[in-house]
Amino acid sequence: MITLTVVAVLVVLFFIFASLYTDWLWFEQLGFLKVLTTQWVASTVMFFIGFVAMAAPVLASIEIAFRGRPVYAKLNAQLDRYQQVIEPLRRLAMWGIPAVLGIFAGVASSSRWQLALEWINGVPSGKVDPQFKLDISFYLFALPFYQAVTAFASAVVLISAIAAIATSYLYGALRFNGREVRISRTARVQLAVTGAVYLALQAVSIWLDQYATLSTKTSSTLFEGASFADATAVIPGRQILAGIAAVVAILFIITAVIGRWRFPLIGTALLLVSGLLIGSVYPFVVQKFQVEPNVRTLEAPYIQRNINATRDAYGVADVKEEAYSAKTDAQQGALRNDVDTTASIRIIDPALVSDAFGQLQRIK
C-alpha cells in the first residue's frame, strides 16, 4: 500500500513538473519569461496569505474555546464518550483541521493572483463616474479586490465561529437543557465578538455592493450600469442596510459585555427582514410601477451615461456630428420596382420593443 502511494505521488509530481517545464520553455521562447515567473511568484504569495489567513483564526478560535472550557462541567454520557474518543487525537485535530482548511483556502486564494496584481498596479484613469464621482479605475481594479477580500474574510469568520461552537459544545461551555441554552462567560464573549466581526464585514460588503450597480446589468434594463431604479432605490437601500448591519455588530459587542442575547437576535431578524423589503421588494415596486410606465423619460439620463461612457472607452468622445444637406436626384416612380420590399418595412418605436429585442439578444 505504501509503495503504491509513493508511486502515485511520483506520477502526479512528474506530470506537474512536465506541465510547468513546458510552460517555462514556451514563455522563454516567446521572450516573456517574466510574465510566467510573475504569475508563479504571485500565486505562491497568495497561497501562503490564504493559508495563514484561514488557518490562524481557526486555530485561535479552537484554542480560545478549549482554554475557556469549564473545568468541572457536568456533561451527559454521550459527550463524555465523545471526549474519550477525541482526547487522544485532540492535539492532532487542533492543528490538523486548521491546516487542512488553510490548504483549501490557499489554493482558492492562489487562483486570484491576477486580481491582487491588478489592485497593486492599478493607476487612475482620469475619468470619474457620474453617480459616485469616483475614478473609473476604482471599479476596474479596487472594487473587485475589496469584494473578494471581504468575501474571504467573511468565510474565515464563519468557519471560525463554527469551530468555536463545536469546541464549546464538546467541552461543556455550551449546553442545551431542553429549551434552555447555557453558555459560559468565555464562550459568550468569544461568540459575541465573532458575531460582531462577521456583521461588520457584512456591513462593508453591502456598502461595496452599491458601487457594483454601476458595472452590472439587470434583467429589466437593456444597458449596463445604474438605472433609475438603481439610483433611487437599490443604492440608497444598500446604504441603509449597511448601516443596520453596523448597528447589529455594535449590539453583539454589547452582548459580550452585558451577556444579553435578546438585542442582537432582534437586530439580526430586523436585518433579514429589511434585506428582503429594502433590498428586493422596494426596487421591484419602483421598477414595475414607476419606471416601466414611463421608461423613455426616466431612463433617458442613465442611458445617456452609458453612451458617454462607451464613447470614452472607445476614444470617440471628441467626435462631433455635423449636419449636411444631402441632395439626391430621384426619379419619378423609382419605388414602384421595390414595392414588394418597401411594403414589408415596419415603422416602430424602439422604446416599445425592448422585451422583444432583449429576447433576440439572448438567443444570439
C-alpha positions, 0 to 999 in steps of 0.5 A: 500500500505504501509503495503504491502511494509513493508511486502515485505521488511520483506520477502526479509530481512528474506530470506537474513538473512536465506541465510547468517545464513546458510552460517555462520553455514556451514563455522563454521562447516567446521572450516573456519569461517574466510574465510566467515567473510573475504569475508563479511568484504571485500565486505562491504569495497568495497561497501562503496569505490564504493559508495563514489567513484561514488557518490562524483564526481557526486555530485561535478560535479552537484554542480560545474555546478549549482554554475557556472550557469549564473545568468541572462541567457536568456533561451527559454520557454521550459527550463524555464518550465523545471526549474519550474518543477525541482526547487522544487525537485532540492535539492532532485535530487542533492543528490538523483541521486548521491546516487542512482548511488553510490548504483549501483556502490557499489554493482558492486564494492562489487562483486570484493572483491576477486580481491582487496584481491588478489592485497593486498596479492599478493607476487612475484613469482620469475619468470619474463616474457620474453617480459616485464621482469616483475614478473609473479605475476604482471599479476596474481594479479596487472594487473587485479586490475589496469584494473578494477580500471581504468575501474571504474574510467573511468565510474565515469568520464563519468557519471560525465561529463554527469551530468555536461552537463545536469546541464549546459544545464538546467541552461543556461551555455550551449546553442545551437543557431542553429549551434552555441554552447555557453558555459560559462567560468565555464562550459568550464573549468569544461568540459575541465578538465573532458575531460582531466581526462577521456583521461588520464585514457584512456591513462593508460588503453591502456598502461595496455592493452599491458601487457594483450597480454601476458595472452590472446589468439587470434583467429589466434594463437593456444597458449596463450600469445604474438605472433609475431604479438603481439610483433611487432605490437599490443604492440608497437601500444598500446604504441603509442596510449597511448601516443596520448591519453596523448597528447589529455588530455594535449590539453583539459587542454589547452582548459580550459585555452585558451577556444579553442575547435578546438585542442582537437576535432582534437586530439580526431578524430586523436585518433579514427582514429589511434585506428582503423589503429594502433590498428586493421588494422596494426596487421591484415596486419602483421598477414595475410601477414607476419606471416601466410606465414611463421608461423613455423619460426616466431612463433617458439620463442613465442611458445617456451615461452609458453612451458617454461612457462607451464613447470614452472607452472607445476614444470617440468622445471628441467626435462631433456630428455635423449636419449636411444637406444631402441632395439626391436626384430621384426619379419619378416612380423609382419605388414602384420596382421595390414595392414588394420590399418597401411594403414589408418595412415596419415603422416602430418605436424602439422604446416599445420593443425592448422585451422583444429585442432583449429576447433576440439578444439572448438567443444570439 
